[in-house]
Amino acid sequence: MPKTLKELTAQEVLALAIQAEEEDGRIYADLAERIRQDYPATAGSLRAMRDEENGHRHRLISLYREKFGEHIPLIRRQDVKGFITRKPVWMNSILTVKTIRHEVETMEEESRNFYQAAIAQTSDASVRQLLGDLAAEENKHYELAEEMDEQQKASGAQEKEDDSNRRRFVLQIVQPGLAGLMDGSVSTLAPVFAAAFATHQSFDAFLVGMAASIGAGISMGFAEALSDDGVLSGRGQPLARGFVCGLMTTAGGIGHTLPFLISNFHYAMVLAVAIVAIELAVIAWIRHRYMDTPLLSATFQVVVGGVLVFIVGILIGSA
């Protein structure tokens, strides 16, 4: 069973501190390596904090060797109650600067609290002094993590990192989502409205629309997931992209399908057409907002395509 901090001896407290500092240093090194290309300024700050943690570890080992000899027992955070369980860096598929800074603040606050609480575990003056010094230095690290945004804004690095973060978001989320939304909104227009005009029965159109939307979502999801593993393109995890693409495809088709739950065919048709107009406007705005397409050009491209498919559905359904 894990022990509480109060149950540890001074020797065990120092051993735990050594292990914790080594782990924190390695976490900072791993984070820095993961983001060095996309966020070089933040990576530099993380490497500096890694070096600080290594310095703390060396000081702790020197004092431990002086007090207790060469053998250091293995006592880890998970062996002591109260420590936060940290998810390994390699398990995070996407690391943003905001996520990293939050992790740094959490780590440093926990370390500071540990040193402050551990001081009460020993009456040895040299041990108490070192633990107190480390608590003060961890507090400075916490403040550094809080000030990281201001420092990088002043240097201009924040703007570069925000641009990199935006590009990653566009590649991994917006592009597959937009492709799915366009396919779902436009490609399902023809079967839905063909069924509506052919039968003049709202529920028949609803069934066709649901089948087309879900089928298109599954198809687009698999196609996106299998198209690119994301290693060279930087487009992220294929399963995540496939899920986003499939979900948005289904949502795009269901949007103008749901009105056909209204039994009155005329009212259902008017509402469905209005929703189609909203869908096309949303697609045009997303293309303008994230793909840097001029709004007029994006609107023209989307509306023309949507209207053509809509007309095809009406003509086939009315034949």
VOBA-1610 file (N, C-alpha, C; in pm, whole numbers, padded with zeros to 5 digits, always signed):
BEGIN
Met+00083-00120+00000Met+00000+00000+00000Met+00087+00125+00000Pro+00046+00230-00074Pro+00125+00354-00073Pro+00129+00415+00068Lys+00241+00475+00100Lys+00257+00543+00228Lys+00214+00689+00215Thr+00186+00749+00328Thr+00167+00893+00330Thr+00303+00960+00348Leu+00311+01087+00317Leu+00437+01158+00330Leu+00486+01159+00475Lys+00393+01166+00569Lys+00431+01171+00709Lys+00496+01042+00757Glu+00473+00933+00685Glu+00529+00804+00725Glu+00671+00783+00674Leu+00721+00873+00590Leu+00854+00858+00532Leu+00961+00910+00628Thr+01075+00844+00626Thr+01191+00893+00701Thr+01261+01000+00619Ala+01358+01068+00681Ala+01433+01170+00608Ala+01507+01109+00490Gln+01559+00987+00508Gln+01627+00919+00399Gln+01531+00893+00283Glu+01410+00847+00315Glu+01311+00818+00211Glu+01262+00945+00143Val+01253+01052+00218Val+01212+01180+00159Val+01313+01226+00055Leu+01441+01216+00090Leu+01545+01256-00005Leu+01546+01164-00128Ala+01528+01034-00106Ala+01524+00940-00217Ala+01407+00971-00310Leu+01292+01003-00252Leu+01175+01039-00332Leu+01199+01169-00409Ala+01262+01266-00345Ala+01292+01393-00411Ala+01387+01372-00530Ile+01486+01287-00513Ile+01580+01258-00622Ile+01507+01196-00740Gln+01421+01098-00712Gln+01346+01032-00818Gln+01251+01129-00887Ala+01186+01216-00808Ala+01091+01312-00865Ala+01160+01414-00954Glu+01276+01463-00911Glu+01349+01560-00992Glu+01397+01497-01122Glu+01441+01372-01114Glu+01485+01303-01236Glu+01368+01286-01333Glu+01254+01248-01279Glu+01136+01229-01364Glu+01092+01361-01427Asp+01089+01469-01350Asp+01049+01598-01403Asp+01144+01644-01513Gly+01274+01624-01490Gly+01371+01662-01592Gly+01350+01587-01722Arg+01320+01459-01711Arg+01298+01379-01832Arg+01168+01419-01902Ile+01066+01454-01823Ile+00940+01500-01883Ile+00963+01628-01961Tyr+01037+01723-01902Tyr+01066+01848-01972Tyr+01145+01822-02099Ala+01242+01729-02092Ala+01321+01696-02211Ala+01234+01634-02320Asp+01143+01546-02280Asp+01053+01483-02377Asp+00961+01586-02442Leu+00906+01675-02359Leu+00818+01779-02413Leu+00894+01868-02511Ala+01015+01907-02473Ala+01095+01994-02560Ala+01124+01927-02693Glu+01154+01798-02690Glu+01185+01725-02813Glu+01061+01714-02902Arg+00945+01692-02839Arg+00823+01675-02916Arg+00784+01802-02990Ile+00812+01919-02932Ile+00759+02044-02989Ile+00868+02134-03048Arg+00993+02084-03055Arg+01103+02173-03093Arg+01088+02233-03232Gln+01024+02163-03325Gln+01008+02216-03460Gln+00892+02314-03470Asp+00781+02282-03404Asp+00663+02369-03413Asp+00669+02488-03317Tyr+00725+02467-03197Tyr+00727+02573-03095Tyr+00868+02586-03037Pro+00962+02639-03113Pro+01102+02642-03069Pro+01125+02725-02943Ala+01052+02835-02927Ala+01073+02919-02809Ala+01031+02846-02681Thr+00916+02783-02685Thr+00870+02706-02568Thr+00963+02589-02542Ala+01013+02525-02648Ala+01107+02414-02632Ala+01233+02461-02561Gly+01281+02581-02595Gly+01399+02635-02530Gly+01376+02657-02381Ser+01258+02707-02345Ser+01226+02727-02204Ser+01220+02594-02130Leu+01165+02493-02195Leu+01156+02361-02133Leu+01295+02299-02111Arg+01384+02320-02207Arg+01521+02267-02190Arg+01592+02336-02074Ala+01568+02466-02059Ala+01628+02539-01947Ala+01573+02486-01814Met+01446+02454-01808Met+01387+02400-01686Met+01438+02259-01661Arg+01462+02182-01768Arg+01522+02050-01752Arg+01658+02060-01686Asp+01739+02156-01731Asp+01872+02175-01673Asp+01862+02213-01526Glu+01762+02294-01492Glu+01742+02332-01351Glu+01707+02209-01267Glu+01619+02124-01320Glu+01581+02003-01246Glu+01701+01911-01228Asn+01786+01901-01329Asn+01908+01820-01316Asn+01999+01875-01207Gly+02007+02009-01200Gly+02087+02071-01095Gly+02032+02039-00956His+01898+02041-00944His+01836+02005-00816His+01870+01861-00779Arg+01864+01773-00877Arg+01891+01631-00851Arg+02035+01611-00804His+02129+01680-00865His+02269+01667-00825His+02290+01714-00681Arg+02224+01823-00643Arg+02237+01873-00506Arg+02176+01777-00405Leu+02064+01718-00444Leu+02000+01621-00355Leu+02085+01495-00339Ile+02143+01449-00449Ile+02228+01330-00443Ile+02352+01356-00358Ser+02410+01472-00372Ser+02529+01505-00293Ser+02497+01503-00143Leu+02383+01561-00106Leu+02345+01562+00035Leu+02310+01421+00081Tyr+02241+01345-00002Tyr+02205+01207+00035Tyr+02332+01123+00057Arg+02428+01136-00034Arg+02553+01059-00022Arg+02624+01095+00109Glu+02622+01223+00143Glu+02688+01268+00266Glu+02618+01213+00390Lys+02486+01201+00386Lys+02410+01159+00505Lys+02390+01008+00514Phe+02366+00944+00397Phe+02320+00805+00403Phe+02402+00707+00318Gly+02502+00753+00247Gly+02584+00662+00169Gly+02547+00657+00021Glu+02592+00551-00045Glu+02582+00544-00191Glu+02449+00486-00241His+02390+00396-00165His+02268+00331-00215His+02146+00419-00196Ile+02072+00443-00306Ile+01950+00524-00300Ile+01831+00432-00328Pro+01745+00408-00232Pro+01629+00321-00255Pro+01533+00383-00358Leu+01467+00296-00434Leu+01374+00343-00537Leu+01238+00371-00473Ile+01208+00499-00459Ile+01077+00542-00409Ile+01021+00640-00511Arg+00908+00604-00570Arg+00849+00684-00677Arg+00725+00758-00629Arg+00680+00851-00711Arg+00561+00928-00675Arg+00441+00838-00647Gln+00423+00736-00731Gln+00307+00649-00713Gln+00314+00565-00586Asp+00430+00566-00520Asp+00444+00492-00395Asp+00401+00575-00274Val+00368+00701-00297Val+00332+00792-00188Val+00197+00854-00218Lys+00108+00853-00122Lys-00025+00910-00141Lys-00018+01062-00161Gly-00105+01111-00248Gly-00118+01256-00263Gly-00057+01313-00389Phe+00028+01237-00456Phe+00089+01287-00579Phe-00007+01268-00696Ile+00003+01359-00794Ile-00080+01352-00914Ile-00020+01250-01010Thr-00105+01162-01062Thr-00059+01067-01162Thr-00053+01136-01298Arg+00064+01134-01360Arg+00084+01206-01486Arg+00077+01111-01604Lys+00008+01155-01709Lys+00000+01077-01832Lys+00131+01090-01907Pro+00191+00978-01949Pro+00318+00988-02025Pro+00304+01074-02149Val+00411+01148-02182Val+00408+01240-02294Val+00377+01168-02424Trp+00431+01048-02441Trp+00413+00977-02568Trp+00269+00937-02593Met+00184+00942-02488Met+00044+00906-02505Met-00041+01024-02553Asn+00015+01146-02552Asn-00056+01263-02601Asn-00032+01278-02750Ser-00136+01254-02831Ser-00119+01262-02976Ser-00101+01406-03023Ile-00164+01501-02952Ile-00155+01641-02990Ile-00114+01722-02868Leu-00005+01798-02881Leu+00042+01883-02773Leu+00036+02029-02817Thr-00044+02108-02748Thr-00050+02250-02775Thr+00032+02325-02670Val+00068+02448-02702Val+00145+02529-02607Val+00065+02551-02479Lys-00064+02572-02493Lys-00149+02593-02375Lys-00149+02470-02285Thr-00158+02352-02345Thr-00157+02228-02268Thr-00024+02210-02196Ile+00085+02240-02264Ile+00218+02224-02206Ile+00237+02319-02088Arg+00196+02443-02105Arg+00213+02539-01997Arg+00129+02501-01875His+00011+02449-01899His-00071+02402-01787His-00002+02286-01716Glu+00057+02195-01792Glu+00128+02081-01733Glu+00247+02128-01650Val+00321+02226-01703Val+00438+02279-01631Val+00394+02341-01498Glu+00288+02421-01502Glu+00240+02485-01380Glu+00198+02381-01276Thr+00131+02275-01323Thr+00088+02169-01231Thr+00208+02098-01169Met+00307+02065-01251Met+00426+01997-01203Met+00501+02080-01100Glu+00518+02207-01130Glu+00596+02292-01041Glu+00522+02320-00910Glu+00391+02335-00918Glu+00315+02357-00796Glu+00320+02234-00706Glu+00310+02115-00766Glu+00317+01993-00688Glu+00455+01977-00623Ser+00560+02007-00699Ser+00695+01997-00644Ser+00716+02094-00528Arg+00668+02215-00546Arg+00681+02316-00440Arg+00608+02271-00314Asn+00486+02220-00330Asn+00409+02174-00214Asn+00477+02056-00146Phe+00537+01968-00226Phe+00607+01853-00170Phe+00724+01897-00083Tyr+00806+01989-00134Tyr+00922+02033-00057Tyr+00880+02106+00070Gln+00775+02186+00060Gln+00730+02258+00178Gln+00678+02163+00285Ala+00606+02058+00242Ala+00556+01959+00338Ala+00668+01870+00391Ala+00769+01841+00307Ala+00876+01749+00346Ala+00969+01811+00450Ile+00974+01942+00458Ile+01061+02007+00556Ile+01027+01962+00698Ala+00898+01938+00720Ala+00855+01899+00855Ala+00891+01755+00889Gln+00943+01680+00792Gln+00974+01539+00814Gln+01112+01517+00873Thr+01190+01621+00888Thr+01326+01602+00940Thr+01366+01720+01029Ser+01451+01692+01124Ser+01504+01798+01210Ser+01648+01831+01172Asp+01704+01760+01074Asp+01841+01785+01029Asp+01847+01921+00959Ala+01933+02008+01006Ala+01939+02144+00955Ala+01977+02150+00808Ser+02075+02069+00767Ser+02119+02074+00628Ser+02011+02024+00532Val+01939+01920+00574Val+01830+01868+00490Val+01717+01971+00480Arg+01680+02029+00594Arg+01575+02130+00594Arg+01612+02250+00507Gln+01739+02291+00514Gln+01784+02405+00434Gln+01773+02376+00285Leu+01819+02258+00245Leu+01814+02224+00101Leu+01670+02214+00053Leu+01585+02149+00132Leu+01446+02135+00091Leu+01378+02273+00081Gly+01410+02361+00175Gly+01355+02496+00169Gly+01403+02573+00048Asp+01533+02559+00016Asp+01587+02627-00103Asp+01520+02576-00230Leu+01501+02444-00237Leu+01438+02386-00356Leu+01292+02428-00368Ala+01223+02440-00255Ala+01085+02487-00259Ala+01078+02629-00315Ala+01172+02714-00274Ala+01175+02852-00325Ala+01206+02853-00474Glu+01296+02765-00519Glu+01331+02762-00660Glu+01217+02706-00746Glu+01146+02608-00691Glu+01030+02556-00763Glu+00922+02664-00775Asn+00911+02748-00673Asn+00816+02858-00679Asn+00852+02955-00791Lys+00983+02976-00811Lys+01026+03062-00920Lys+00993+02998-01056His+01006+02866-01063His+00971+02796-01186His+00822+02811-01216Tyr+00741+02802-01112Tyr+00596+02818-01129Tyr+00565+02957-01182Glu+00631+03058-01127Glu+00610+03194-01174Glu+00659+03210-01318Leu+00770+03140-01351Leu+00822+03145-01488Leu+00721+03086-01585Ala+00655+02977-01546Ala+00554+02916-01632Ala+00437+03011-01654Glu+00399+03085-01548Glu+00290+03181-01561Glu+00328+03298-01650Glu+00456+03336-01648Glu+00503+03451-01725Glu+00545+03414-01867Met+00538+03285-01901Met+00587+03240-02031Met+00514+03310-02146Asp+00382+03329-02131Asp+00304+03396-02235Asp+00355+03538-02259Glu+00375+03613-02149Glu+00417+03753-02162Glu+00556+03764-02225Gln+00646+03676-02184Gln+00782+03679-02239Gln+00781+03651-02389Gln+00702+03556-02431Gln+00701+03519-02571Gln+00625+03621-02656Lys+00524+03685-02597Lys+00457+03792-02670Lys+00554+03908-02695Ala+00633+03941-02593Ala+00728+04051-02607Ala+00835+04022-02711Ser+00876+03896-02721Ser+00983+03859-02814Ser+00932+03831-02955Gly+00800+03820-02969Gly+00744+03786-03100Gly+00733+03637-03122Ala+00788+03556-03031Ala+00783+03410-03048Ala+00641+03358-03033Gln+00562+03425-02950Gln+00424+03379-02928Gln+00344+03383-03058Glu+00364+03490-03135Glu+00291+03502-03261Glu+00328+03391-03357Lys+00458+03356-03362Lys+00502+03248-03450Lys+00443+03115-03405Glu+00442+03093-03273Glu+00387+02968-03222Glu+00237+02960-03243Asp+00168+03073-03232Asp+00025+03074-03259Asp-00003+03040-03404Asp+00080+03091-03494Asp+00064+03059-03636Asp+00085+02910-03660Ser+00186+02853-03596Ser+00212+02710-03610Ser+00097+02628-03554Asn+00046+02673-03440Asn-00067+02603-03379Asn-00191+02610-03468Arg-00211+02725-03530Arg-00325+02742-03619Arg-00313+02651-03741Arg-00192+02642-03798Arg-00171+02555-03914Arg-00199+02410-03878Arg-00155+02370-03760Arg-00179+02232-03716Arg-00329+02207-03699Phe-00399+02304-03640Phe-00543+02291-03622Phe-00615+02280-03756Val-00574+02361-03851Val-00636+02358-03984Val-00612+02224-04052Leu-00487+02175-04044Leu-00453+02048-04110Leu-00526+01929-04047Gln-00532+01927-03915Gln-00579+01808-03847Gln-00728+01808-03818Ile-00789+01926-03808Ile-00931+01933-03772Ile-01015+01998-03881Val-00975+02119-03922Val-01061+02196-04013Val-01072+02129-04150Gln-00958+02089-04209Gln-00963+02033-04343Gln-01047+01905-04351Pro-01022+01804-04267Pro-01109+01686-04276Pro-01254+01716-04240Gly-01276+01806-04144Gly-01413+01842-04108Gly-01484+01915-04219Leu-01414+02006-04286Leu-01473+02081-04396Leu-01503+01990-04515Ala-01410+01898-04544Ala-01434+01804-04653Ala-01559+01720-04625Gly-01574+01676-04501Gly-01692+01599-04465Gly-01819+01681-04470Leu-01814+01803-04420Leu-01933+01888-04420Leu-01978+01920-04562Met-01883+01948-04649Met-01918+01977-04788Met-01979+01855-04855Asp-01917+01739-04834Asp-01969+01618-04896Asp-02107+01583-04842Gly-02124+01592-04711Gly-02252+01557-04652Gly-02363+01653-04690Ser-02330+01782-04694Ser-02432+01882-04725Ser-02471+01881-04872Val-02374+01863-04959Val-02401+01875-05103Val-02440+01742-05166Ser-02364+01636-05135Ser-02390+01510-05206Ser-02524+01447-05169Thr-02575+01477-05049Thr-02704+01417-05010Thr-02824+01500-05058Leu-02800+01616-05115Leu-02912+01699-05162Leu-02992+01626-05269Ala-02922+01569-05367Ala-02991+01505-05480Ala-03080+01390-05434Pro-03030+01291-05358Pro-03120+01181-05319Pro-03235+01224-05229Val-03208+01318-05137Val-03314+01360-05044Val-03427+01430-05119Phe-03391+01528-05202Phe-03496+01604-05269Phe-03556+01527-05387Ala-03479+01434-05445Ala-03537+01347-05548Ala-03645+01260-05486Ala-03617+01204-05369Ala-03717+01121-05301Ala-03837+01204-05259Ala-03811+01327-05214Ala-03921+01413-05170Ala-04014+01448-05285Phe-03960+01488-05399Phe-04044+01527-05513Phe-04105+01406-05584Ala-04040+01290-05570Ala-04093+01171-05636Ala-04214+01115-05561Thr-04210+01123-05428Thr-04316+01061-05348Thr-04411+01161-05284His-04363+01284-05264His-04440+01385-05191His-04479+01334-05052Gln-04394+01245-04999Gln-04414+01194-04864Gln-04291+01231-04780Ser-04315+01306-04673Ser-04203+01355-04592Ser-04121+01240-04533Phe-04187+01138-04481Phe-04114+01032-04414Phe-04029+00951-04510Asp-04074+00935-04634Asp-03992+00866-04733Asp-03863+00943-04759Ala-03876+01075-04771Ala-03757+01158-04791Ala-03665+01151-04670Phe-03725+01145-04551Phe-03645+01135-04428Phe-03563+01006-04427Leu-03624+00894-04460Leu-03554+00766-04461Leu-03439+00767-04562Val-03467+00820-04681Val-03361+00827-04783Val-03247+00917-04735Gly-03283+01032-04675Gly-03181+01124-04626Gly-03096+01065-04515Met-03157+00993-04423Met-03081+00930-04315Met-02987+00823-04370Ala-03036+00743-04462Ala-02952+00639-04521Ala-02834+00700-04595Ala-02864+00804-04674Ala-02757+00869-04750Ala-02655+00936-04658Ser-02702+01000-04553Ser-02613+01073-04462Ser-02522+00977-04384Ile-02581+00874-04326Ile-02501+00780-04248Ile-02407+00702-04338Gly-02457+00660-04455Gly-02371+00589-04549Gly-02254+00674-04595Ala-02283+00801-04627Ala-02175+00891-04670Ala-02076+00916-04557Gly-02127+00926-04433Gly-02038+00948-04319Gly-01942+00833-04300Ile-01993+00711-04307Ile-01906+00593-04292Ile-01804+00588-04405Ser-01850+00611-04527Ser-01760+00606-04642Ser-01650+00712-04634Met-01689+00836-04604Met-01591+00944-04595Met-01496+00925-04477Gly-01548+00871-04366Gly-01463+00848-04251Gly-01353+00748-04281Phe-01389+00636-04344Phe-01289+00536-04381Phe-01192+00591-04485Ala-01245+00664-04582Ala-01159+00718-04688Ala-01055+00814-04632Glu-01096+00899-04538Glu-01003+00995-04478Glu-00900+00924-04391Ala-00945+00827-04312Ala-00854+00756-04222Ala-00749+00676-04298Leu-00786+00624-04414Leu-00695+00539-04490Leu-00612+00617-04592Ser-00641+00746-04607Ser-00574+00823-04713Ser-00431+00862-04678Asp-00402+00880-04547Asp-00273+00937-04509Asp-00247+00904-04362Asp-00128+00850-04332Asp-00097+00820-04192Asp-00054+00941-04112Gly-00037+01056-04179Gly-00006+01180-04110Gly+00139+01200-04072Val+00225+01102-04097Val+00365+01111-04055Val+00438+01220-04131Leu+00426+01220-04263Leu+00498+01317-04344Leu+00419+01446-04364Ser+00288+01435-04373Ser+00206+01553-04402Ser+00181+01638-04279Gly+00198+01579-04159Gly+00170+01653-04037Gly+00021+01668-04011Arg-00062+01584-04072Arg-00206+01597-04060Arg-00263+01524-03938Gly-00177+01468-03856Gly-00223+01409-03731Gly-00267+01265-03744Gln-00327+01215-03637Gln-00367+01076-03629Gln-00477+01045-03730Pro-00461+00939-03812Pro-00563+00908-03915Pro-00699+00874-03856Leu-00703+00806-03741Leu-00831+00772-03681Leu-00907+00897-03637Ala-00834+00992-03582Ala-00899+01117-03539Ala-00953+01194-03659Arg-00873+01201-03766Arg-00919+01270-03887Arg-01040+01199-03946Gly-01035+01066-03950Gly-01146+00991-04004Gly-01274+01013-03924Phe-01260+01017-03791Phe-01377+01039-03706Phe-01437+01177-03732Val-01351+01280-03738Val-01399+01416-03762Val-01468+01426-03897Cys-01404+01370-03999Cys-01459+01376-04134Cys-01593+01302-04142Gly-01598+01181-04086Gly-01722+01104-04090Gly-01834+01170-04013Leu-01801+01226-03896Leu-01902+01292-03814Leu-01959+01414-03885Met-01873+01496-03945Met-01919+01616-04014Met-01996+01581-04142Thr-01958+01473-04208Thr-02033+01430-04327Thr-02175+01393-04289Thr-02187+01313-04183Thr-02320+01273-04137Thr-02402+01393-04093Ala-02339+01485-04019Ala-02409+01604-03971Ala-02456+01690-04087Gly-02371+01703-04191Gly-02409+01784-04307Gly-02531+01730-04379Gly-02544+01597-04386Gly-02660+01538-04452Gly-02784+01538-04366Ile-02767+01515-04237Ile-02883+01507-04147Ile-02949+01643-04130Gly-02869+01750-04142Gly-02923+01884-04121Gly-03047+01912-04203His-03042+01886-04335His-03159+01913-04419His-03249+01790-04435Thr-03218+01682-04361Thr-03304+01564-04360Thr-03407+01571-04247Leu-03366+01624-04133Leu-03454+01629-04016Leu-03587+01702-04041Pro-03591+01809-04122Pro-03721+01875-04145Pro-03829+01782-04201Phe-03787+01675-04265Phe-03887+01585-04324Phe-03952+01494-04220Leu-03920+01515-04093Leu-03997+01453-03987Leu-04132+01522-03971Ile-04143+01643-04028Ile-04272+01715-04027Ile-04365+01649-04128Ser-04482+01613-04084Ser-04573+01539-04172Ser-04624+01623-04288Asn-04639+01754-04267Asn-04685+01841-04375Asn-04571+01859-04476Phe-04589+01808-04595Phe-04482+01807-04695Phe-04438+01949-04731His-04533+02041-04746His-04499+02178-04787His-04412+02246-04682Tyr-04452+02238-04556Tyr-04374+02300-04449Tyr-04235+02235-04438Ala-04230+02104-04450Ala-04103+02033-04442Ala-04008+02076-04552Met-04062+02093-04674Met-03979+02133-04788Met-03924+02275-04769Val-04008+02366-04723Val-03962+02504-04702Val-03852+02510-04597Leu-03870+02437-04486Leu-03769+02436-04381Leu-03640+02370-04428Ala-03651+02262-04505Ala-03532+02194-04556Ala-03451+02284-04648Val-03520+02358-04735Val-03450+02451-04826Val-03380+02560-04746Ala-03446+02611-04641Ala-03385+02715-04558Ala-03259+02662-04489Ile-03264+02537-04442Ile-03147+02478-04375Ile-03034+02456-04476Val-03069+02418-04598Val-02965+02404-04702Val-02893+02536-04723Ala-02968+02645-04727Ala-02907+02777-04746Ala-02812+02808-04630Ile-02852+02774-04508Ile-02767+02798-04391Ile-02641+02713-04399Glu-02657+02587-04438Glu-02542+02497-04449Glu-02440+02550-04550Leu-02487+02594-04663Leu-02396+02646-04766Leu-02327+02773-04718Ala-02399+02857-04644Ala-02339+02979-04590Ala-02230+02946-04489Val-02256+02845-04405Val-02157+02804-04305Val-02031+02751-04374Ile-02050+02670-04477Ile-01934+02615-04549Ile-01852+02727-04612Ala-01920+02824-04672Ala-01850+02937-04734Ala-01772+03016-04629Trp-01832+03035-04510Trp-01764+03110-04404Trp-01640+03036-04354Ile-01651+02904-04337Ile-01536+02825-04291Ile-01423+02831-04393Arg-01457+02821-04519Arg-01354+02831-04624Arg-01286+02968-04620His-01365+03070-04596His-01309+03206-04587His-01226+03224-04461Arg-01274+03171-04348Arg-01209+03192-04218Arg-01080+03114-04204Tyr-01079+02989-04248Tyr-00963+02903-04222Tyr-00881+02869-04344Met-00939+02879-04462Met-00867+02840-04584Met-00824+02961-04665Asp-00844+03082-04608Asp-00802+03208-04672Asp-00861+03225-04811Thr-00982+03174-04831Thr-01051+03193-04958Thr-01134+03321-04948Pro-01126+03412-05047Pro-01210+03532-05044Pro-01357+03495-05024Leu-01427+03569-04940Leu-01564+03534-04904Leu-01655+03525-05026Leu-01643+03621-05117Leu-01728+03621-05236Leu-01700+03497-05321Ser-01572+03466-05338Ser-01534+03350-05417Ser-01581+03220-05352Ala-01562+03210-05219Ala-01606+03090-05148Ala-01756+03073-05157Thr-01830+03183-05142Thr-01976+03176-05150Thr-02021+03132-05289Phe-01958+03191-05392Phe-01996+03157-05531Phe-01970+03009-05558Gln-01853+02959-05518Gln-01818+02820-05545Gln-01915+02724-05475Val-01943+02751-05349Val-02028+02660-05271Val-02172+02666-05318Val-02221+02788-05341Val-02361+02804-05380Val-02387+02744-05518Val-02297+02767-05611Val-02316+02713-05746Val-02322+02560-05741Gly-02226+02500-05670Gly-02226+02354-05659Gly-02351+02302-05592Gly-02390+02366-05482Gly-02510+02322-05410Gly-02636+02336-05492Val-02650+02448-05563Val-02769+02471-05645Val-02778+02370-05758Leu-02665+02339-05821Leu-02665+02242-05931Leu-02712+02104-05882Val-02659+02060-05768Val-02700+01931-05713Val-02847+01934-05672Phe-02890+02046-05616Phe-03030+02062-05575Phe-03122+02050-05696Ile-03086+02116-05806Ile-03168+02112-05928Ile-03173+01970-05984Val-03057+01901-05981Val-03055+01762-06030Val-03152+01677-05950Gly-03152+01694-05819Gly-03245+01616-05736Gly-03390+01644-05770Ile-03423+01772-05790Ile-03562+01808-05823Ile-03603+01751-05958Leu-03514+01764-06058Leu-03545+01714-06192Leu-03566+01562-06193Ile-03478+01491-06123Ile-03491+01345-06119Ile-03617+01304-06044Gly-03643+01374-05932Gly-03762+01339-05854Gly-03891+01373-05923Ser-03889+01473-06010Ser-04011+01516-06080Ser-04034+01444-06212Ala-03936+01365-06253Ala-03945+01299-06385Ala-04057+01193-06388
//
